Amino acid sequence: MVIERGQNIENKVKQFTYPAIIKSQIAIGSRKKAGLIKIAQTTEEALSLCRSFFKKEVAGFKVDAILIEELAQIEHEYYCSIALDASGKQFYIIASKEGGIDIEEVAKTNPDAIIKQNFSYENGLTENISHDIALRLGFSGDLLEFAKQIFKSLWDITLNLEAQLVEINPLVLTPSRLIAVDGKMILDDDAASRNPIIQKLLDKKLSSLEKIAKKAGFSFVELDGNIGILANGAGLTMALLDVLSELDLKPANFLDVGGGASKERVYKALELIIKLKPKCIFINIFGGITRCDIVAEAIIQALKDFTDIPPMVIRLTGTNEAEGIILLKNESINAYQDVIEAVKKVKEVVKG
């Protein structure tokens, strides 16, 4: 059973039978070591753990979902995965008798315990390879056949989702069967256009403002600083973020408004940045296809329409820069032509 952030935890927890295992669904490894996987003996303990997990943030990730599962009676833990070796243009099936939370350490201290077999995309994971890996893990009879089915499922998932890694850790032996009690995948963002499930997962990771930006067609990333950034050109925007970071100034976002941006597009970009509630907004336009006078008109319109707008520092240079600067000046708005001068002003506003 999955509980997502915002759902009624108490109602969900009461639907399960205990004891059970409570697992935070968060995109990091070693969740158990981080205290994000625990056993709950009672409904009350499960409720307490779920509330606690939803408050946690680890390595910049928040827990947005929790999985509650039945406890398995574990006799032994194994590891198995299929991984893409992009540089070698091949795949590997990787397995070990020493699965569990310390599999990374096993790979370092006892590499012989890790079984690896490469195979090509064209040939796929063959019956012979699966059979050999299952034997080397010590399986026989029904367990050997079941292990082979699990390996086949890993390969099917890899093919269907164009995955870079599909992993089960641990694959556990119980008194009656093999069970995959935990797993993860690494998916290729570039495959989203061909795989709706990847696009759905990508959209789920976006913040509310990033979703608005995506709909508007902006290249936008929300950061953790206090300076709103509106610039044109990915390279120019990245360079600007580097300059700010060098001066210990923290951007609140990356936003590339694009070349040849219309007044409406610049206006929408400003509306988005204002929603971030930054301490200062830095507009840095190097006009090539983009016209500085159009940018100036959008800024003036935004200042008329929106309330609670933080101080703006504006740098305009390039196509129609003189016209843009005059338009702003007529509204008693100062604009810089030199980016370093503008950055100094940003620092003054933020530190002031």
C-alpha positions in Angstrom: 0.0 0.0 0.0 1.3 3.5 -0.9 0.6 6.6 1.0 1.3 9.9 -0.8 1.9 13.2 0.8 -1.4 15.0 1.5 -3.4 11.9 1.8 -5.1 10.9 5.1 -2.4 8.9 6.8 -4.5 7.6 9.6 -7.2 6.1 7.3 -4.5 4.4 5.1 -2.5 3.0 8.0 -5.6 1.4 9.6 -6.2 -0.6 6.4 -3.0 -2.7 6.9 -2.3 -5.6 9.2 0.8 -5.4 11.5 3.6 -6.0 12.0 4.7 -4.4 8.7 7.6 -2.7 7.1 7.4 1.1 6.5 9.6 2.3 3.5 10.1 5.9 2.5 9.9 6.3 -1.2 12.8 8.7 -1.9 15.4 8.9 -4.7 18.5 8.0 -2.6 20.4 4.8 -1.8 20.9 3.2 1.6 17.5 4.3 2.9 17.7 1.8 5.8 21.0 3.3 6.9 19.4 6.7 6.8 16.6 5.5 9.1 14.0 5.7 6.3 13.0 2.0 6.5 11.6 0.7 9.7 9.4 -2.0 11.1 6.1 -1.1 12.8 4.6 -3.5 15.2 1.3 -1.7 15.6 -1.0 0.7 13.8 0.0 3.5 16.3 3.7 2.9 15.6 3.1 2.9 11.8 1.2 6.2 12.1 4.0 7.7 14.1 6.7 6.5 11.6 4.7 7.8 8.6 4.3 11.3 10.1 8.0 11.3 11.0 9.1 10.3 7.5 7.0 12.9 5.8 8.9 15.6 7.8 12.3 14.3 6.7 14.6 15.7 4.0 17.7 13.8 3.0 20.3 15.0 0.5 17.9 17.6 -0.7 15.1 15.1 -1.3 11.8 15.2 0.6 9.7 12.1 1.3 6.6 12.4 -0.9 5.4 8.8 -0.6 5.6 5.9 1.8 5.2 2.2 1.0 3.8 -0.2 3.7 4.5 -3.9 3.0 4.0 -7.2 4.7 7.0 -8.6 6.5 8.9 -11.4 4.7 10.4 -14.3 6.6 14.0 -13.9 5.2 16.3 -16.9 5.1 18.9 -15.3 2.7 19.4 -12.0 0.8 20.6 -11.8 -2.8 21.3 -9.0 -5.3 20.5 -8.9 -9.0 20.3 -6.2 -11.7 20.6 -5.4 -15.3 22.7 -2.4 -16.1 23.5 -0.5 -19.3 27.2 0.0 -20.1 26.8 2.9 -22.6 30.5 3.3 -23.4 30.8 -0.4 -24.1 27.5 -0.5 -26.0 26.4 -3.6 -24.1 24.4 -4.7 -21.0 25.4 -6.6 -17.9 23.5 -8.9 -15.7 24.9 -8.4 -12.2 24.2 -10.7 -9.2 25.5 -11.7 -5.8 24.8 -14.1 -3.0 25.6 -11.1 -0.6 22.7 -8.8 -1.2 21.3 -6.2 1.2 22.2 -2.8 2.5 26.0 -3.3 2.2 26.1 -4.4 -1.5 28.3 -1.4 -2.4 30.8 -2.4 0.3 30.8 -6.0 -0.9 31.7 -4.7 -4.4 34.7 -2.9 -2.9 36.0 -5.4 -0.3 35.0 -8.7 -2.0 34.7 -8.1 -5.7 34.8 -11.9 -6.4 31.3 -12.1 -4.7 29.9 -10.1 -7.5 28.8 -12.1 -10.6 28.9 -10.1 -13.9 28.0 -11.3 -17.4 27.8 -9.0 -20.4 25.5 -9.4 -23.4 24.5 -7.4 -26.4 21.2 -5.6 -27.1 20.8 -7.7 -30.3 21.1 -11.1 -28.6 19.4 -10.0 -25.4 19.5 -11.9 -22.1 19.5 -15.5 -23.3 18.2 -18.6 -21.6 21.8 -19.9 -21.2 23.0 -16.7 -19.5 20.1 -16.7 -17.1 20.6 -20.4 -16.3 24.3 -19.9 -15.6 23.7 -16.9 -13.3 21.0 -18.8 -11.4 23.3 -21.8 -10.9 26.2 -19.6 -9.7 23.8 -18.1 -7.1 23.3 -21.6 -5.8 19.7 -22.2 -7.0 18.4 -25.5 -8.2 15.0 -27.0 -9.1 12.0 -24.7 -8.8 14.1 -21.9 -7.3 16.4 -22.0 -10.3 13.5 -21.7 -12.7 11.9 -18.9 -10.6 15.2 -17.0 -10.6 15.4 -17.2 -14.4 11.9 -15.8 -14.6 12.9 -12.9 -12.4 16.0 -12.2 -14.6 13.7 -12.3 -17.7 11.4 -9.8 -16.0 14.3 -7.4 -15.3 15.3 -7.6 -19.0 11.7 -7.0 -20.2 11.5 -3.9 -18.0 14.9 -2.7 -19.2 13.7 -3.0 -22.8 10.2 -1.6 -22.4 11.3 1.5 -20.4 14.8 1.9 -22.0 16.2 1.8 -18.5 19.8 2.4 -17.6 19.5 0.2 -14.5 16.8 -2.2 -13.1 17.8 -3.5 -9.7 16.4 -5.8 -7.0 18.1 -5.5 -3.7 17.4 -7.6 -1.8 16.0 -10.5 -3.6 15.1 -12.7 -0.6 14.7 -16.4 -0.1 11.8 -17.3 2.2 10.7 -20.8 3.3 8.5 -21.0 0.3 9.8 -18.8 -2.6 12.0 -16.0 -3.8 10.6 -12.5 -3.3 11.8 -9.1 -4.6 11.4 -7.0 -1.5 13.0 -3.8 -2.7 14.2 -2.4 -6.0 15.0 0.7 -8.0 15.4 1.9 -11.6 17.4 4.5 -13.3 15.5 5.8 -16.3 16.6 7.9 -19.2 14.9 11.4 -19.3 15.5 11.5 -23.1 13.2 8.5 -23.5 10.2 10.4 -22.0 8.7 11.2 -25.4 8.5 7.5 -26.2 7.5 6.3 -22.7 4.5 8.1 -21.0 5.4 6.6 -17.6 8.8 8.4 -17.7 7.1 11.7 -18.6 4.6 11.1 -15.8 7.5 10.6 -13.3 9.3 13.6 -14.6 6.2 15.8 -14.2 5.7 14.4 -10.7 9.2 15.7 -9.7 8.4 19.2 -10.9 7.5 21.9 -8.4 4.2 23.9 -9.0 6.2 26.7 -10.5 8.2 24.4 -12.7 5.0 23.0 -14.0 3.8 26.5 -14.9 7.1 27.2 -16.6 6.9 23.9 -18.6 3.4 24.8 -19.9 4.7 28.2 -20.9 7.7 26.7 -22.7 10.4 28.2 -20.5 13.7 26.6 -19.6 13.2 27.0 -15.8 14.7 25.4 -12.8 13.8 26.4 -9.2 16.9 26.9 -7.0 17.2 27.7 -3.3 18.5 31.3 -3.4 16.9 34.7 -3.1 17.7 36.4 -6.5 15.1 35.9 -9.3 16.8 35.6 -12.7 15.4 36.4 -16.1 17.9 36.2 -18.9 18.0 35.2 -22.6 20.1 32.3 -23.9 21.0 29.2 -21.8 24.8 30.0 -22.0 24.3 33.6 -20.9 22.0 32.5 -18.1 24.5 29.8 -16.8 27.4 32.3 -17.0 25.3 34.8 -15.0 24.6 32.2 -12.3 28.4 31.4 -12.1 29.2 35.1 -11.7 26.6 35.5 -8.9 27.9 32.3 -7.1 31.5 33.6 -7.2 30.3 36.7 -5.3 28.4 34.5 -2.8 25.0 35.6 -4.3 22.4 32.9 -4.5 20.0 32.6 -7.5 16.4 31.6 -6.8 16.0 30.1 -10.3 17.4 29.5 -13.8 15.1 31.0 -16.4 16.0 31.4 -20.1 13.3 33.4 -21.8 14.7 32.4 -25.2 15.7 34.3 -28.3 13.2 36.6 -30.0 11.0 36.7 -26.9 7.7 38.6 -27.3 6.4 41.1 -24.9 3.8 38.6 -23.7 6.5 35.9 -23.1 8.8 38.3 -21.1 5.7 39.4 -19.1 4.8 35.8 -18.3 8.4 35.1 -17.2 8.3 38.0 -14.8 5.0 36.9 -13.4 6.6 33.5 -12.7 9.6 34.9 -11.0 7.5 37.2 -8.9 5.7 34.1 -7.5 9.1 32.9 -6.2 9.0 35.9 -3.8 12.8 36.7 -4.3 14.6 39.5 -2.5 15.6 41.0 -5.8 14.9 40.3 -9.5 17.9 40.5 -11.9 16.9 40.9 -15.6 19.9 40.4 -17.9 19.2 40.7 -21.6 21.8 40.6 -24.4 19.6 41.5 -27.4 20.4 39.7 -30.6 17.1 38.4 -31.9 15.5 39.7 -28.7 14.6 43.4 -28.8 15.5 45.4 -25.7 12.5 47.8 -26.3 10.1 44.8 -26.2 11.7 43.7 -23.0 11.3 47.2 -21.5 7.6 47.3 -22.5 7.0 44.0 -20.7 8.8 45.2 -17.6 6.8 48.4 -17.5 3.5 46.5 -17.9 4.5 44.1 -15.1 5.3 46.9 -12.7 1.8 48.4 -13.4 -0.1 45.1 -13.0 1.6 43.3 -10.1 1.8 44.2 -6.4 4.6 43.3 -3.9 7.2 43.3 -6.6 10.8 43.2 -5.2 13.5 45.6 -6.4 14.6 45.0 -10.0 18.0 45.4 -11.4 17.9 45.6 -15.2 20.7 45.2 -17.7 19.9 45.8 -21.4 22.3 45.7 -24.2 22.1 44.8 -27.9 19.3 45.3 -30.4 17.2 48.5 -29.7 19.0 49.0 -26.4 18.8 52.8 -26.7 15.0 52.6 -27.3 14.5 50.2 -24.4 16.6 52.3 -22.0 14.6 55.5 -23.0 11.3 53.7 -22.4 12.5 52.7 -18.9 13.9 56.1 -18.1 10.6 57.7 -19.0 9.1 55.5 -16.2 11.9 56.5 -13.8 13.5 53.0 -14.1 17.2 52.8 -14.3 18.9 50.2 -16.6 22.5 49.2 -16.9 24.4 48.3 -20.1 27.4 46.7 -18.3 26.7 43.4 -16.6 29.3 43.8 -13.9 27.8 47.1 -12.9 24.5 45.5 -12.7 25.8 42.6 -10.7 27.3 45.1 -8.2 23.9 46.7 -7.9 22.3 43.3 -7.2 24.8 42.6 -4.5 24.1 46.0 -2.9 20.3 45.4 -3.0 20.5 41.9 -1.5 23.2 42.6 1.1 21.7 46.0 1.9 
